[in-house]
Structure formats: C-alpha cells, structure tokens
Amino acid sequence: MESIEIPGPLGRRPRRLRAARVRQFAAVWVLVEEAVRRLIDFCAALALLLTLSPLLLIRAVYAKAKTRLIFERTSAVGRFRIPFERLSFAGAMPGRPWES
C-alpha cells in the first residue's frame, strides 16, 4: 500500500519552534501588560495631584502663616522596627496628615 500524503499542515508534525515563539510572545505580552498598568496608575496619580494641588497650596500657605513652618516631622517606627520621620502639615487645620 502506498502512503497517502495529506496536503497542508495536517500531514506534518508541529514544529517546536512555533511553541517557542508562542512562549516568547507570552513573556513579552506580560511585560507589555505590566507596563500599561503602571502607565495607567501614573496617569491617575498625576491627574489627582494636578487636581488637588490648589488645595495643597492653600493648606501650605495657611500653615506657613500660622506657624512659620510648612511641615512638621514626627518620629515613628516602621516595618522591621526601622525608624523614620513622618511629614504632616503644620498647624491644626483639616488636611494635616499626609496619610491616606
């Protein structure tokens, strides 16, 4: 009996090279997806900063007028018991802490 050759890709074995390209594309896709997420986060943070900057400026001017300081430093202990200084606006007006 003669063997019948099926035309097209059905009669061939899949190449391993194609699988490698798919894996390579998947790795690149993950990097692109992460970059897009970070870009969206950056744009959202920038938009909020620009939107709220007039309020922050007013609060800084008020603190400077009342206490002659814009910021106050408070010592705190952070992760792994590492000390750090927390910044907050000076004075007793709303919007004092920078914490969220």
TAPEZI-V312318 format. One record per residue. N is the residue number from 1. RES is the residue in one small letter. SS is DSSP state (alpha for helix, beta for strand, coil for the rest). PHI is phi in degrees with one decimal (999 if undefined). OMEGA is omega in whole degrees, 0 to 359 (NA if undefined). Layout:
# TAPEZI-V312318
n->N res->RES ss->SS phi->PHI omega->OMEGA
n->N res->RES ss->SS phi->PHI omega->OMEGA
This chain:
# TAPEZI-V312318
n->1 res->m ss->coil phi->999 omega->177
n->2 res->e ss->coil phi->-87.1 omega->176
n->3 res->s ss->coil phi->-83.3 omega->180
n->4 res->i ss->coil phi->-95.7 omega->179
n->5 res->e ss->coil phi->-94.0 omega->179
n->6 res->i ss->coil phi->-85.8 omega->180
n->7 res->p ss->coil phi->-71.7 omega->177
n->8 res->g ss->coil phi->88.8 omega->186
n->9 res->p ss->alpha phi->-76.0 omega->183
n->10 res->l ss->alpha phi->-68.9 omega->182
n->11 res->g ss->alpha phi->-88.7 omega->183
n->12 res->r ss->coil phi->-111.5 omega->174
n->13 res->r ss->coil phi->-79.3 omega->177
n->14 res->p ss->coil phi->-68.1 omega->180
n->15 res->r ss->coil phi->-81.0 omega->177
n->16 res->r ss->alpha phi->-72.6 omega->180
n->17 res->l ss->alpha phi->-62.2 omega->179
n->18 res->r ss->alpha phi->-63.8 omega->179
n->19 res->a ss->alpha phi->-63.4 omega->178
n->20 res->a ss->alpha phi->-65.2 omega->178
n->21 res->r ss->alpha phi->-65.1 omega->178
n->22 res->v ss->alpha phi->-63.5 omega->178
n->23 res->r ss->alpha phi->-63.2 omega->179
n->24 res->q ss->alpha phi->-65.0 omega->178
n->25 res->f ss->alpha phi->-64.1 omega->179
n->26 res->a ss->alpha phi->-63.9 omega->179
n->27 res->a ss->alpha phi->-64.8 omega->178
n->28 res->v ss->alpha phi->-65.2 omega->180
n->29 res->w ss->alpha phi->-62.5 omega->178
n->30 res->v ss->alpha phi->-63.5 omega->178
n->31 res->l ss->alpha phi->-64.3 omega->179
n->32 res->v ss->alpha phi->-64.7 omega->180
n->33 res->e ss->alpha phi->-61.6 omega->178
n->34 res->e ss->alpha phi->-64.9 omega->179
n->35 res->a ss->alpha phi->-64.1 omega->179
n->36 res->v ss->alpha phi->-65.7 omega->178
n->37 res->r ss->alpha phi->-61.2 omega->179
n->38 res->r ss->alpha phi->-65.4 omega->178
n->39 res->l ss->alpha phi->-64.4 omega->178
n->40 res->i ss->alpha phi->-64.2 omega->177
n->41 res->d ss->alpha phi->-60.3 omega->180
n->42 res->f ss->alpha phi->-62.7 omega->180
n->43 res->c ss->alpha phi->-64.7 omega->178
n->44 res->a ss->alpha phi->-65.3 omega->179
n->45 res->a ss->alpha phi->-64.9 omega->179
n->46 res->l ss->alpha phi->-65.0 omega->179
n->47 res->a ss->alpha phi->-62.9 omega->178
n->48 res->l ss->alpha phi->-65.6 omega->179
n->49 res->l ss->alpha phi->-63.0 omega->178
n->50 res->l ss->alpha phi->-67.0 omega->180
n->51 res->t ss->alpha phi->-69.7 omega->185
n->52 res->l ss->alpha phi->-92.0 omega->183
n->53 res->s ss->alpha phi->-60.7 omega->176
n->54 res->p ss->alpha phi->-62.2 omega->178
n->55 res->l ss->alpha phi->-65.9 omega->178
n->56 res->l ss->alpha phi->-65.4 omega->178
n->57 res->l ss->alpha phi->-66.1 omega->178
n->58 res->i ss->alpha phi->-61.1 omega->180
n->59 res->r ss->alpha phi->-65.2 omega->178
n->60 res->a ss->alpha phi->-67.3 omega->178
n->61 res->v ss->alpha phi->-64.2 omega->178
n->62 res->y ss->alpha phi->-62.0 omega->180
n->63 res->a ss->alpha phi->-63.5 omega->180
n->64 res->k ss->alpha phi->-65.6 omega->180
n->65 res->a ss->alpha phi->-68.8 omega->184
n->66 res->k ss->alpha phi->-82.9 omega->188
n->67 res->t ss->alpha phi->-121.1 omega->184
n->68 res->r ss->coil phi->64.5 omega->174
n->69 res->l ss->coil phi->-128.4 omega->175
n->70 res->i ss->coil phi->-92.2 omega->182
n->71 res->f ss->beta phi->-121.2 omega->170
n->72 res->e ss->beta phi->-116.3 omega->178
n->73 res->r ss->beta phi->-107.1 omega->177
n->74 res->t ss->beta phi->-124.5 omega->179
n->75 res->s ss->beta phi->-76.2 omega->178
n->76 res->a ss->beta phi->-146.9 omega->178
n->77 res->v ss->beta phi->-112.5 omega->184
n->78 res->g ss->coil phi->-104.1 omega->181
n->79 res->r ss->alpha phi->-62.1 omega->182
n->80 res->f ss->alpha phi->58.5 omega->178
n->81 res->r ss->alpha phi->58.1 omega->178
n->82 res->i ss->coil phi->-92.4 omega->180
n->83 res->p ss->beta phi->-72.6 omega->176
n->84 res->f ss->beta phi->-149.1 omega->179
n->85 res->e ss->beta phi->-109.7 omega->180
n->86 res->r ss->beta phi->-95.1 omega->178
n->87 res->l ss->beta phi->-93.4 omega->173
n->88 res->s ss->beta phi->-147.6 omega->178
n->89 res->f ss->beta phi->-65.5 omega->178
n->90 res->a ss->coil phi->-76.0 omega->178
n->91 res->g ss->coil phi->93.9 omega->186
n->92 res->a ss->coil phi->-111.4 omega->178
n->93 res->m ss->coil phi->-96.5 omega->176
n->94 res->p ss->coil phi->-56.7 omega->182
n->95 res->g ss->coil phi->92.6 omega->182
n->96 res->r ss->coil phi->-66.4 omega->183
n->97 res->p ss->beta phi->-78.4 omega->176
n->98 res->w ss->coil phi->-92.3 omega->184
n->99 res->e ss->coil phi->-71.3 omega->176
n->100 res->s ss->coil phi->-105.0 omega->NA
